[in-house]
Amino acid sequence: MARKLNKILFFLLKLVVSSSLLYFVLSKTGVEKVFAIIKTINPFAFIAVIFIYIFSIYVSSIRWRLLLPDEFKGKRLFSFYLIGSFFNTFLPGLVGGDAVKTYYLYKETNKGSLSFASVFMDRYIGFISLMTIALISFAAGFKYVKGSLIEWLLPVIIFSFLIGSFAIFRLRLGKGIKAISEFYGYFNEYSSQKMLLVKTLMLSVAIQIMAILSMYIIALGLGQQISLLYFFIFFPVIVTISTLPISISGIGLREGAFVFLFGTAGVKPEMATAMSFAWFLSTASGGLVGLFEYLRLKT
């Protein structure tokens, strides 16, 4: 009972954070202005981003497949990924996408440690590729961010990721607990397979680039001519901030990040907010496919 109450209270706290941040952003930009801009988006750009998002989920399921024993079918994992995407978008704070994928995989295998470890490694490798892109983009486009807060923010994010990785995989915190010990056993098994890790990392980079291009296409669809390099620099920051577990599906945090970051590129606040909403709406539209998969597997 207490655990359920804590979960509800935490959800309400995230709701307050998202609502407050969103109210703050929209009070500065104007709701009417933002939605008037969104209405002008090129429909072909919007639809293209939906298909890119679904394809990126398919590629993500291939990456996940590589992190599992041979008996798992890619089609099944694609279904799980779609369902996870739906829950992550439409039921945030209640059931996370990673938790859904872990649950469905556990139903198939009855192996909790394998299910959790594979989902964790899938997400972790995604973050490795994200930080790699961040580092390369930061070096290539340093002149774009020199003198701004981003000059320090991006290195702090990368450094924090390295510290977190060291704590998990070098210090091996909690290894005395059976479930965590089994997780480290899974990590040891796959970390020695260098070619497999290279393949998963390459797929991860492709997935991140698809997401960056999606954001760029949304901007083009709204009539914005912004250097693509800005998107490569800003995307890792936006994703990292949006995944902080203090808001609902990153709502509010993401819009604030768009306004702040693209403001340094000369984009007006109302346009940056419209870009954020349009990008979210496109991925949410793609995530609806997961609802049909969820209903199909239930029947």
FIPAKE-523737 format. One line per field, with one value per residue (C-alpha): x, y, z; chain. Coordinates in Angstrom, 2 decimals, padded with zeros to 5 digits, m for minus. Example, Ala and Ser with C-alpha at 12.3 -4.5 7.8 and 13.67 -1.06 7.14 Angstrom:
x: 012.30, 013.67
y: m004.50, m001.06
z: 007.80, 007.14
unit: A, A
//
This chain:
x: 000.00, 002.79, 004.68, 001.61, 001.04, 004.68, 004.30, 001.18, 002.86, 005.93, 003.70, 001.88, 005.22, 006.28, 002.93, 003.52, 007.04, 005.86, 002.85, 004.90, 007.66, 005.19, 003.20, 006.40, 007.49, 004.06, 003.57, 006.72, 005.89, 002.10, m000.07, m001.80, 001.50, 002.93, m000.08, m000.42, 003.17, 002.55, m000.41, 001.95, 004.14, 004.63, 002.52, 005.03, 007.78, 005.58, 004.62, 008.26, 009.33, 006.64, 008.00, 011.60, 010.61, 008.95, 011.96, 014.29, 012.26, 012.76, 016.54, 016.45, 014.82, 017.65, 020.15, 018.25, 018.18, 022.00, 022.08, 019.99, 020.52, 019.94, 016.44, 014.78, 012.95, 013.44, 009.75, 008.69, 011.18, 009.99, 006.48, 007.77, 009.67, 006.57, 004.49, 007.20, 007.23, 003.47, 003.54, 006.51, 004.63, 001.03, 001.31, 004.48, 005.04, 002.72, 004.46, 007.82, 008.71, 011.75, 009.64, 007.14, 009.88, 011.37, 007.94, 007.16, 010.61, 010.29, 006.96, 008.79, 011.87, 010.94, 014.44, 014.26, 017.98, 018.36, 015.32, 016.46, 020.12, 019.38, 017.02, 019.54, 022.41, 020.25, 019.58, 023.18, 024.70, 022.27, 023.68, 027.26, 026.45, 024.71, 027.75, 030.05, 028.00, 027.97, 031.76, 032.42, 029.78, 031.06, 034.59, 033.43, 031.07, 032.82, 032.72, 028.90, 028.71, 031.84, 031.03, 027.58, 026.46, 026.53, 030.32, 030.29, 026.99, 027.88, 031.25, 029.52, 026.93, 029.64, 031.76, 028.74, 028.01, 031.61, 031.45, 028.15, 029.59, 032.63, 030.43, 028.29, 030.82, 034.10, 033.05, 030.27, 028.00, 025.60, 027.38, 026.66, 022.96, 022.06, 020.01, 022.70, 025.42, 023.59, 023.40, 027.19, 027.52, 025.48, 027.66, 030.87, 029.55, 028.71, 031.53, 034.07, 032.35, 034.01, 032.47, 028.99, 029.53, 030.82, 027.67, 025.35, 027.24, 027.02, 023.29, 022.96, 024.75, 022.39, 019.38, 020.62, 021.32, 017.78, 016.42, 018.60, 017.52, 013.89, 014.33, 016.01, 013.20, 010.63, 012.52, 012.62, 008.91, 008.34, 010.35, 013.50, 016.96, 019.23, 022.66, 022.45, 025.48, 023.37, 021.06, 023.98, 025.23, 021.85, 020.25, 022.34, 021.60, 017.86, 017.63, 019.64, 017.55, 014.27, 015.12, 015.60, 012.93, 011.44, 008.78, 006.16, 007.70, 010.10, 007.22, 008.26, 011.93, 012.14, 010.38, 012.59, 015.70, 014.54, 013.91, 017.23, 019.44, 017.96, 017.78, 021.58, 021.16, 018.87, 015.56, 012.64, 011.11, 007.70, 009.34, 011.60, 008.57, 006.63, 009.57, 009.57, 005.82, 005.82, 008.71, 006.93, 003.63, 005.34, 006.93, 003.67, 001.86, 004.42, 004.05, 000.33, 001.37, 002.38, m001.24, m002.33, 000.51, m000.50, m004.13, m003.03, m000.90, m003.67, m006.16
y: 000.00, 002.41, 001.58, 002.30, 005.60, 006.62, 005.85, 008.02, 010.87, 010.67, 010.77, 013.82, 015.49, 014.88, 016.21, 019.42, 019.78, 019.24, 021.53, 024.29, 024.20, 024.03, 026.95, 028.96, 028.30, 028.94, 032.10, 033.45, 032.30, 032.41, 029.34, 030.83, 031.67, 028.20, 026.33, 028.73, 027.83, 024.08, 024.31, 025.55, 022.44, 020.67, 017.46, 015.45, 016.38, 015.36, 012.02, 011.34, 011.75, 009.29, 006.64, 007.38, 006.93, 003.56, 002.42, 003.51, 001.30, m001.60, m000.99, m000.74, m004.17, m005.57, m004.12, m005.69, m009.02, m009.02, m008.74, m011.87, m015.62, m016.98, m018.37, m014.96, m013.81, m010.25, m009.89, m010.61, m008.13, m005.50, m005.95, m005.52, m002.39, m000.88, m001.58, m000.09, 003.01, 003.39, 003.07, 005.42, 008.12, 007.73, 006.31, 007.98, 007.94, 004.95, 002.28, 003.00, 001.62, m000.25, m001.84, m003.01, m004.55, m006.26, m007.63, m009.06, m010.61, m012.11, m013.68, m015.35, m016.51, m016.61, m015.17, m011.88, m011.12, m011.77, m009.63, m006.70, m006.93, m007.03, m004.03, m002.13, m002.88, m001.93, 001.46, 001.84, 001.21, 003.79, 006.31, 005.40, 006.26, 009.45, 010.58, 009.67, 011.85, 014.60, 014.55, 014.57, 017.25, 019.40, 019.29, 019.93, 022.76, 024.35, 027.76, 027.58, 027.20, 029.02, 031.52, 030.04, 027.80, 024.83, 025.15, 023.74, 021.85, 019.25, 018.30, 018.00, 015.61, 013.47, 013.45, 012.49, 009.58, 008.35, 008.58, 006.67, 003.98, 003.63, 003.26, 000.55, m001.53, m000.98, m000.60, m003.16, m001.77, m004.30, m007.34, m009.26, m009.32, m012.36, m010.51, m007.84, m010.49, m012.25, m008.92, m008.55, m012.13, m011.18, m008.10, m010.17, m012.61, m009.95, m007.49, m010.04, m010.25, m007.27, m007.63, m007.91, m004.72, m002.94, m004.00, m002.81, 000.48, 001.06, 000.37, 002.76, 005.53, 004.96, 005.19, 008.45, 009.96, 009.07, 010.90, 013.94, 014.00, 013.74, 016.85, 018.58, 017.59, 018.99, 022.30, 022.31, 021.50, 024.63, 026.71, 026.98, 027.00, 026.02, 024.44, 020.65, 020.81, 022.62, 019.62, 017.23, 019.41, 020.08, 016.64, 014.85, 017.66, 017.62, 013.83, 013.76, 016.52, 014.97, 011.57, 012.99, 011.24, 014.48, 015.12, 013.24, 011.95, 014.92, 017.38, 020.85, 019.91, 019.23, 022.46, 024.48, 022.84, 023.61, 027.27, 027.71, 025.78, 026.92, 030.43, 030.46, 029.70, 032.70, 030.80, 032.65, 031.05, 030.41, 028.68, 026.57, 025.53, 024.67, 022.56, 020.68, 020.02, 019.00, 016.59, 015.09, 014.79, 012.99, 010.41, 010.07, 009.38, 006.69, 005.30, 004.65, 001.59, 000.10, 000.29, m002.02, m004.42, m004.36, m005.16, m007.86, m009.64, m009.41, m011.24
z: 000.00, 000.97, m002.21, m004.34, m002.51, m003.08, m006.77, m007.01, m005.12, m007.38, m010.45, m009.08, m008.41, m012.01, m013.18, m011.21, m012.67, m016.26, m015.86, m014.23, m016.83, m019.70, m018.28, m017.91, m021.51, m023.03, m020.97, m022.61, m026.13, m026.32, m026.87, m029.91, m031.61, m031.01, m032.38, m035.30, m036.26, m035.85, m038.26, m040.98, m040.94, m044.25, m043.92, m045.95, m043.48, m040.56, m042.14, m043.13, m039.50, m038.36, m040.72, m039.73, m036.08, m036.72, m038.76, m035.93, m033.56, m035.97, m036.02, m032.21, m032.04, m034.19, m031.71, m028.82, m030.68, m030.79, m026.99, m026.48, m027.05, m030.54, m029.96, m029.85, m032.98, m034.21, m035.16, m031.59, m030.17, m032.66, m031.24, m027.69, m028.70, m030.33, m027.22, m025.02, m027.21, m026.84, m023.05, m022.82, m024.74, m023.64, m020.12, m018.82, m015.08, m014.72, m016.80, m018.48, m021.89, m020.56, m017.82, m020.45, m022.62, m019.56, m018.59, m022.03, m022.35, m018.87, m019.89, m022.78, m020.86, m017.17, m016.61, m014.75, m014.75, m018.49, m019.28, m017.16, m018.21, m021.95, m021.74, m019.62, m022.01, m024.99, m023.38, m022.16, m025.60, m026.95, m024.48, m025.45, m029.07, m027.93, m025.93, m028.85, m031.20, m028.56, m028.24, m032.00, m032.67, m029.82, m031.22, m034.80, m033.91, m030.95, m032.63, m032.58, m028.79, m027.63, m024.90, m024.18, m021.32, m023.71, m023.81, m020.27, m020.20, m022.83, m021.26, m017.85, m019.33, m020.96, m017.79, m015.65, m017.99, m017.66, m013.85, m013.81, m016.09, m013.84, m010.76, m012.36, m014.25, m012.38, m008.76, m009.35, m006.68, m005.15, m006.60, m003.38, m004.28, m006.41, m009.06, m009.50, m009.54, m012.40, m014.23, m014.01, m015.26, m018.33, m018.81, m018.61, m021.19, m023.78, m023.06, m024.31, m027.73, m029.37, m032.84, m031.37, m029.38, m032.49, m034.39, m031.63, m031.37, m035.14, m035.05, m032.12, m034.00, m036.95, m034.61, m033.08, m036.50, m037.60, m034.55, m035.26, m038.91, m037.76, m035.65, m038.59, m040.99, m038.55, m038.56, m042.37, m042.42, m040.35, m042.80, m040.67, m042.25, m039.36, m039.74, m039.30, m036.99, m034.39, m034.26, m033.74, m030.87, m029.24, m029.63, m026.95, m024.48, m025.22, m024.90, m021.66, m020.07, m021.27, m019.76, m016.27, m014.14, m012.82, m015.47, m017.48, m020.71, m020.69, m021.21, m020.10, m019.83, m023.55, m024.51, m022.16, m023.63, m027.19, m026.35, m024.55, m026.98, m030.28, m028.87, m029.10, m032.82, m033.28, m033.26, m031.66, m028.51, m030.11, m033.10, m030.86, m028.80, m031.96, m033.16, m029.86, m029.91, m033.58, m032.99, m029.98, m031.87, m034.75, m032.45, m030.51, m033.79, m034.61, m031.09, m031.71, m033.74, m030.39, m029.21, m032.03, m031.19, m027.53, m028.39, m030.85, m028.26, m025.67, m027.88
unit: A, A, A, A, A, A, A, A, A, A, A, A, A, A, A, A, A, A, A, A, A, A, A, A, A, A, A, A, A, A, A, A, A, A, A, A, A, A, A, A, A, A, A, A, A, A, A, A, A, A, A, A, A, A, A, A, A, A, A, A, A, A, A, A, A, A, A, A, A, A, A, A, A, A, A, A, A, A, A, A, A, A, A, A, A, A, A, A, A, A, A, A, A, A, A, A, A, A, A, A, A, A, A, A, A, A, A, A, A, A, A, A, A, A, A, A, A, A, A, A, A, A, A, A, A, A, A, A, A, A, A, A, A, A, A, A, A, A, A, A, A, A, A, A, A, A, A, A, A, A, A, A, A, A, A, A, A, A, A, A, A, A, A, A, A, A, A, A, A, A, A, A, A, A, A, A, A, A, A, A, A, A, A, A, A, A, A, A, A, A, A, A, A, A, A, A, A, A, A, A, A, A, A, A, A, A, A, A, A, A, A, A, A, A, A, A, A, A, A, A, A, A, A, A, A, A, A, A, A, A, A, A, A, A, A, A, A, A, A, A, A, A, A, A, A, A, A, A, A, A, A, A, A, A, A, A, A, A, A, A, A, A, A, A, A, A, A, A, A, A, A, A, A, A, A, A, A, A, A, A, A, A, A, A, A, A, A, A, A, A, A, A, A, A, A, A, A, A, A
//
